[in-house]
């Protein structure tokens, strides 16, 4: 067997023109353009150099990232030849809306998905009557009615902690919808944009955007602050919740334990998700 080295890649992308992270036939995806660039650098068109890109969070179409993480195993001898130039070469081959910002050799116990201790997202909403600034239109949701910051934060309080978020998720067969949110709050930035920060051990598909949609209903006064938490008693996705647009959402950080805890964290996560 060829000796390999595991690399941690830190990635940013504008999700507007991508059909999400995961490779899909006939679709432009982040994993697809990254794998293509790596194959071109390695000088191998495919089968002899398998590129299993394992990602921390498989973002949906239109969702952005400034702190995405993935890992890949490359032939150790080939990486030794390329180590000093790989980041620069990727910069020359990757499209302008996706960047690899760092490449870090890690132990083979590191798993970008299962070793992660948290994912942190931000969701941007502009409730100014004129809409988002033109330079931020791709990462900020424009909302046509005023939103009250205190009401948004009051709605967030009831969603903190470990719950079954089935009402806010697209359920997958044999997958749990229990998640633990340890941060959920709103702020209004100096430019008046409202920003929700949400951090959890992991998220179900469309969960963050569903939570934002529920909290916006409270922020504009259509629902009471306690309403989002009442949906946690449901065991199926709620049709009362509007899913906020993908373009307002950005994955900003993924957390990991110390290197000697990579394997134990991954094992614990696999047991939990099973």
C-alpha positions as CSV (number, residue, x, y, z in Angstrom):
1,X,0.0,0.0,0.0
2,X,1.1,3.6,-0.7
3,X,2.0,5.5,2.4
4,X,-0.3,8.5,2.8
5,X,-0.4,11.7,4.8
6,X,-3.6,13.2,6.2
7,X,-4.1,16.9,5.5
8,X,-6.5,19.4,7.1
9,X,-7.7,22.0,4.7
10,X,-9.3,25.2,5.8
11,X,-11.7,26.6,3.2
12,X,-13.8,29.7,2.4
13,X,-16.4,30.0,-0.4
14,X,-19.2,32.1,-1.7
15,X,-21.9,29.6,-2.1
16,X,-24.1,31.6,-4.5
17,X,-23.0,29.7,-7.6
18,X,-22.5,26.3,-5.9
19,X,-25.0,23.4,-5.6
20,X,-23.7,22.8,-2.1
21,X,-20.5,21.1,-0.8
22,X,-21.0,17.5,-1.9
23,X,-20.2,16.2,-5.4
24,X,-23.3,15.8,-7.5
25,X,-23.3,14.6,-11.2
26,X,-23.7,17.6,-13.5
27,X,-23.6,20.1,-10.7
28,X,-21.0,22.6,-9.7
29,X,-20.0,21.9,-6.1
30,X,-17.3,23.0,-3.7
31,X,-15.9,19.5,-3.3
32,X,-16.0,19.0,-7.0
33,X,-13.9,22.1,-7.9
34,X,-11.5,21.3,-5.0
35,X,-11.0,17.6,-6.1
36,X,-10.5,18.7,-9.7
37,X,-7.8,21.2,-8.7
38,X,-6.0,18.6,-6.5
39,X,-6.1,16.0,-9.4
40,X,-4.6,18.5,-11.7
41,X,-1.7,19.3,-9.3
42,X,-1.1,15.6,-8.5
43,X,-1.0,14.8,-12.2
44,X,-3.5,12.0,-11.9
45,X,-6.9,12.2,-13.6
46,X,-8.7,10.0,-11.0
47,X,-8.8,6.4,-10.1
48,X,-5.2,5.8,-9.1
49,X,-5.3,8.7,-6.6
50,X,-8.6,8.5,-4.8
51,X,-9.6,11.8,-3.2
52,X,-12.0,11.1,-0.3
53,X,-12.7,14.6,0.9
54,X,-14.3,14.4,4.4
55,X,-15.9,17.6,5.4
56,X,-17.0,19.0,8.8
57,X,-20.3,20.3,7.5
58,X,-22.0,19.5,4.2
59,X,-23.4,22.9,3.4
60,X,-26.5,23.2,1.2
61,X,-26.8,25.0,-2.1
62,X,-26.3,28.8,-1.7
63,X,-24.8,28.6,1.8
64,X,-21.4,30.2,2.3
65,X,-18.3,29.4,4.5
66,X,-15.4,31.3,6.0
67,X,-14.4,28.5,8.4
68,X,-15.1,25.2,6.6
69,X,-12.7,22.3,7.3
70,X,-12.1,19.0,5.4
71,X,-9.4,16.4,5.4
72,X,-7.9,14.4,2.6
73,X,-5.3,11.6,2.4
74,X,-2.6,12.1,-0.2
75,X,0.4,10.0,-1.1
76,X,3.1,11.0,1.4
77,X,6.0,11.0,-1.2
78,X,4.0,13.3,-3.6
79,X,3.0,15.6,-0.8
80,X,6.7,15.9,0.3
81,X,7.4,17.2,-3.3
82,X,4.5,19.7,-3.2
83,X,4.4,20.8,0.4
84,X,6.1,24.2,-0.2
85,X,3.9,25.0,-3.2
86,X,0.6,23.2,-2.8
87,X,-1.3,26.2,-1.2
88,X,-0.1,28.6,-3.9
89,X,-0.9,26.1,-6.7
90,X,-4.4,25.6,-5.4
91,X,-4.8,29.4,-5.3
92,X,-4.0,29.5,-9.0
93,X,-6.3,26.7,-10.0
94,X,-9.4,27.2,-7.7
95,X,-12.1,29.5,-8.9
96,X,-12.4,33.0,-7.4
97,X,-15.4,32.0,-5.3
98,X,-13.6,29.2,-3.4
99,X,-10.3,29.4,-1.6
100,X,-8.1,27.0,0.4
101,X,-6.6,29.2,3.1
102,X,-4.5,26.7,5.0
103,X,-3.1,23.1,4.6
104,X,-2.0,21.4,7.8
105,X,-0.6,17.9,8.2
106,X,-2.5,16.1,11.0
107,X,-2.5,12.7,12.6
108,X,-4.5,10.0,10.8
109,X,-6.8,10.0,13.9
110,X,-8.1,13.4,12.8
111,X,-11.6,13.3,11.2
112,X,-12.9,16.6,10.0
113,X,-16.5,15.4,10.5
114,X,-16.5,13.2,13.6
115,X,-13.6,14.8,15.6
116,X,-15.4,18.2,15.6
117,X,-16.7,19.5,18.9
118,X,-18.8,22.3,17.5
119,X,-20.0,24.1,14.3
120,X,-20.7,27.8,14.4
121,X,-22.9,29.6,11.9
122,X,-23.9,33.2,11.4
123,X,-27.1,34.3,9.7
124,X,-27.3,37.9,8.4
125,X,-30.6,39.8,8.1
126,X,-31.2,43.4,6.9
127,X,-34.5,45.0,7.9
128,X,-33.7,48.4,6.5
129,X,-36.5,49.6,4.2
130,X,-34.0,50.0,1.3
131,X,-32.7,46.4,1.7
132,X,-29.1,45.0,2.0
133,X,-26.1,46.9,0.9
134,X,-25.4,46.0,-2.7
135,X,-22.0,44.6,-1.8
136,X,-23.6,42.3,0.8
137,X,-26.6,41.2,-1.1
138,X,-25.2,37.6,-1.7
139,X,-24.8,36.9,2.1
140,X,-27.6,38.9,3.7
141,X,-31.3,38.3,3.7
142,X,-33.4,41.4,3.1
143,X,-36.5,41.5,5.3
144,X,-39.4,43.9,4.4
145,X,-40.6,44.5,7.9
146,X,-38.8,45.8,11.0
147,X,-37.5,43.2,13.4
148,X,-37.1,43.7,17.2
149,X,-33.8,42.6,18.6
150,X,-35.1,42.0,22.1
151,X,-37.9,39.7,20.8
152,X,-35.4,37.8,18.6
153,X,-33.2,37.1,21.6
154,X,-36.2,36.2,23.8
155,X,-37.2,33.6,21.2
156,X,-33.6,32.2,21.1
157,X,-33.5,31.5,24.8
158,X,-36.0,28.7,24.7
159,X,-34.0,26.9,21.9
160,X,-30.8,26.6,23.9
161,X,-29.7,23.2,25.2
162,X,-30.1,19.7,24.1
163,X,-33.5,18.9,22.4
164,X,-35.0,16.9,19.7
165,X,-35.2,19.4,16.8
166,X,-37.3,17.2,14.6
167,X,-39.7,20.2,14.0
168,X,-36.8,22.1,12.5
169,X,-35.0,19.4,10.4
170,X,-35.3,17.5,7.2
171,X,-35.3,14.0,8.7
172,X,-33.0,11.3,7.3
173,X,-33.7,7.6,7.8
174,X,-32.0,6.1,10.8
175,X,-30.5,9.5,11.8
176,X,-31.2,11.2,15.1
177,X,-32.5,14.8,15.3
178,X,-31.3,15.4,18.8
179,X,-28.8,18.2,18.9
180,X,-27.2,20.4,21.7
181,X,-27.2,24.2,21.0
182,X,-24.8,25.9,23.3
183,X,-25.0,29.4,21.8
184,X,-27.9,31.2,20.1
185,X,-28.1,34.9,20.1
186,X,-28.7,38.0,18.0
187,X,-26.8,41.3,17.7
188,X,-27.3,44.4,15.6
189,X,-24.0,45.4,13.9
190,X,-23.0,49.1,13.4
191,X,-24.3,48.9,9.8
192,X,-27.7,47.9,11.4
193,X,-27.6,44.4,10.1
194,X,-29.0,41.8,12.4
195,X,-26.7,38.8,12.9
196,X,-27.7,35.5,14.5
197,X,-24.9,33.3,15.9
198,X,-25.7,29.7,16.5
199,X,-23.3,27.0,17.7
200,X,-24.0,23.4,18.4
201,X,-22.3,20.0,18.4
202,X,-23.8,19.4,15.0
203,X,-26.8,20.4,12.9
204,X,-29.5,18.6,10.9
205,X,-30.2,19.6,7.3
206,X,-31.8,23.0,7.1
207,X,-32.0,23.3,10.9
208,X,-30.3,26.7,11.2
209,X,-32.4,28.3,8.5
210,X,-35.5,26.8,10.1
211,X,-34.6,28.2,13.5
212,X,-34.0,31.6,11.9
213,X,-37.3,31.5,10.2
214,X,-39.1,30.8,13.4
215,X,-37.3,33.5,15.3
216,X,-38.0,36.1,12.6
217,X,-41.7,35.4,13.0
218,X,-41.2,36.4,16.7
219,X,-39.0,39.4,15.8
220,X,-41.7,40.9,13.6
221,X,-44.5,40.3,16.1
222,X,-46.4,37.5,14.4
223,X,-45.6,35.0,17.1
224,X,-44.9,35.2,20.8
225,X,-41.3,34.7,22.2
226,X,-42.2,31.3,23.6
227,X,-43.6,29.9,20.3
228,X,-40.3,28.5,18.8
229,X,-39.7,26.4,21.9
230,X,-43.2,24.9,21.9
231,X,-42.4,23.3,18.6
232,X,-39.7,21.2,20.3
233,X,-42.5,18.8,21.5
234,X,-43.1,17.8,17.9
235,X,-41.5,14.7,16.4
236,X,-42.0,15.6,12.7
237,X,-41.0,18.6,10.7
238,X,-43.4,21.5,11.4
239,X,-45.2,23.1,8.4
240,X,-45.6,26.3,10.5
241,X,-41.9,27.2,10.2
242,X,-40.7,29.1,7.1
243,X,-37.1,28.1,6.1
244,X,-35.0,31.3,5.8
245,X,-33.1,31.8,2.5
246,X,-29.8,29.9,2.1
247,X,-27.8,33.0,1.0
248,X,-28.0,34.6,4.5
249,X,-26.1,31.6,6.1
250,X,-22.4,31.3,6.6
251,X,-20.4,28.5,8.4
252,X,-17.8,30.6,10.3
253,X,-16.0,28.1,12.5
254,X,-15.5,24.4,13.4
255,X,-13.9,23.4,16.7
256,X,-11.7,20.5,17.5
257,X,-10.2,19.0,20.7
258,X,-6.4,18.6,21.3
259,X,-4.7,16.2,18.9
260,X,-4.5,13.4,21.4
261,X,-8.3,13.5,21.7
262,X,-9.1,13.3,18.0
263,X,-9.8,9.5,18.0
264,X,-11.8,9.4,21.2
265,X,-14.0,12.3,20.1
266,X,-14.6,10.7,16.7
267,X,-15.6,7.4,18.4
268,X,-18.0,9.2,20.8
269,X,-19.6,11.1,17.9
270,X,-20.1,8.0,15.8
271,X,-21.8,6.2,18.7
272,X,-24.0,9.3,19.3
273,X,-25.1,9.7,15.7
274,X,-25.8,5.9,15.4
